[in-house]
């Protein structure tokens, strides 16, 4: 594994590169960084040159100024600049949660940079018919952050999303790299709730732009997310552009709870995508 940085307007991006083969850019969810893909990358690097980044303002990607509100368009431009820096060819792209929202914007704005893109459970709550209810929930989370603190805000958000706030593992039981990741994610969480959550969850995809390149987009959901809020936006977006979702192992955090199985299916999806025609999901059903 090698790491490097890339200056971009207003920030310096940190990224890690492993493996060989076609380039696969991995974009983490809100408050996450490149380290959340460690277990998946052990599988993916056998087939791809895997590039994982820390989004601006998180972990090792620094802002030129202090903490500031984050916007989807800025983060998608960051991803485009990183891809342009690394390759002249269209790349495979995967994003989960907030990273999947960034992926949708990247594909809409810069389709020439994308070969196939998998967007896993983008929490675009604004696309849902009951968006007002979810917008009110996000405002509750923001209020709790300022009145009762990060734990109360996280509990409110995770409960609404169908998850649960679990006690962190004992740091003494973790290998050094995993312990460092846990420390970074804990530091990122307040920044995510303060500066990112409201903007990203209110994002509305550019449906006409996505429809023009729908053959490159694989909307993805977690098999164990059925019936929970994270499952719904991807289904809505897929329907709007004439696609169907592919189910991946696990729930919203399947990239970590089911990392190996998730990575194996991701390889299948990426390598069986027929750009310019129909996309299949490697034996797990067909995507219309």
TAPECOR-V363780 format. One record per backbone hydrogen bond with DSSP energy under -0.5 kcal/mol. NH is the residue of the N-H (numbers start at 1). CO is the residue of the C=O. E is the energy in kcal/mol with one decimal. If there is no record, write none. Layout:
BEGIN
nh=[NH NH]
co=[CO CO]
e=[E E]
END
This chain:
BEGIN
nh=[2 4 6 8 11 12 13 14 15 16 17 18 20 20 22 24 25 26 27 28 28 32 36 37 38 41 42 43 43 44 45 46 47 48 49 50 50 51 51 52 52 53 54 55 57 58 61 62 62 64 70 75 76 77 78 79 80 81 82 83 84 85 86 87 91 92 93 94 95 96 97 99 100 101 102 103 104 105 106 107 108 109 110 113 114 115 116 117 118 119 119 120 120 121 121 124 125 126 127 128 131 133 134 135 136 137 138 139 140 141 142 143 144 145 146 147 148 149 153 154 155 156 157 158 159 160 161 162 163 166 173 174 179 180 181 182 183 184 185 186 187 188 189 190 191 192 193 194 195 196 197 200 201 202 203 205 207 210 211 212 213 213 214 216 217 218 219 220 221 223 224 225 225 226 228 230 231 232 232 233 235 236 237 238 239 240 241 241 242 243 246 248 254 256 257 258 259 262 263 264 265 266 267 268 269 270 271 272 273 274 275 277 279 280 281 284 287 288]
co=[17 15 13 11 8 62 6 54 4 52 2 50 45 48 47 49 92 51 94 26 53 29 33 34 35 37 38 39 40 40 41 43 44 44 22 18 48 24 49 16 50 26 14 53 61 55 58 12 60 10 195 71 72 73 74 75 76 77 78 79 80 81 82 83 113 23 116 25 118 27 120 96 97 97 98 99 100 101 102 103 104 105 106 110 111 91 91 216 93 117 218 95 118 119 220 122 123 201 124 125 128 130 130 131 132 133 134 135 136 137 138 139 140 141 142 143 144 144 149 150 151 152 153 154 155 156 157 159 158 164 170 171 175 176 177 178 179 180 181 182 183 184 185 186 187 188 189 190 191 192 192 196 197 198 200 203 205 206 207 208 209 210 211 213 214 117 217 119 246 248 250 222 250 223 225 161 228 228 229 229 231 232 233 234 235 236 237 238 239 238 219 221 251 253 253 254 256 258 259 260 261 262 263 264 265 266 267 268 269 278 273 274 287 272 285 281 279 286]
e=[-2.2 -2.2 -2.3 -2.8 -2.3 -2.6 -2.8 -0.6 -2.5 -2.8 -2.9 -2.0 -1.0 -0.6 -0.6 -2.7 -2.6 -3.1 -2.6 -0.5 -0.5 -2.5 -2.0 -1.7 -1.8 -2.9 -1.2 -0.5 -1.5 -2.5 -2.7 -1.3 -2.3 -2.1 -2.5 -2.9 -0.9 -2.9 -0.6 -2.1 -0.5 -1.4 -2.4 -0.6 -1.5 -2.1 -2.6 -0.8 -0.8 -2.6 -3.1 -2.1 -2.6 -1.7 -2.0 -2.1 -2.2 -2.6 -2.3 -2.5 -2.7 -2.1 -1.6 -2.4 -2.6 -2.3 -2.3 -2.9 -2.2 -1.7 -2.6 -2.1 -1.3 -1.3 -1.9 -1.9 -2.1 -1.9 -2.5 -2.7 -2.1 -2.5 -3.1 -1.9 -1.5 -3.3 -0.6 -3.2 -2.5 -0.6 -1.9 -3.0 -0.7 -0.7 -2.9 -2.1 -2.1 -1.5 -2.0 -1.4 -1.4 -0.7 -1.3 -2.7 -2.1 -1.5 -2.3 -2.0 -2.0 -2.2 -2.2 -2.4 -2.8 -2.1 -1.2 -1.6 -3.1 -1.7 -1.9 -2.8 -2.3 -2.2 -2.2 -2.9 -2.2 -1.8 -1.9 -1.2 -3.5 -0.9 -2.0 -1.2 -2.6 -2.4 -2.0 -2.4 -2.0 -2.2 -2.8 -1.9 -1.6 -1.9 -1.7 -0.6 -0.5 -2.2 -2.2 -2.1 -3.0 -1.8 -2.4 -2.5 -2.1 -0.9 -1.6 -0.5 -1.4 -2.5 -2.9 -1.3 -0.6 -1.0 -1.0 -2.2 -1.4 -3.0 -0.6 -2.9 -2.4 -3.3 -2.8 -1.8 -0.5 -0.9 -2.9 -0.6 -1.3 -0.6 -1.2 -0.7 -1.1 -2.3 -2.8 -2.6 -2.2 -1.8 -1.1 -0.6 -1.0 -3.5 -2.2 -3.3 -1.8 -2.0 -2.2 -1.8 -0.8 -2.9 -2.6 -2.3 -2.1 -2.4 -2.2 -1.8 -2.7 -2.7 -2.4 -1.2 -0.6 -0.8 -0.9 -2.3 -0.7 -0.7 -1.6 -0.5 -1.5 -0.6]
END
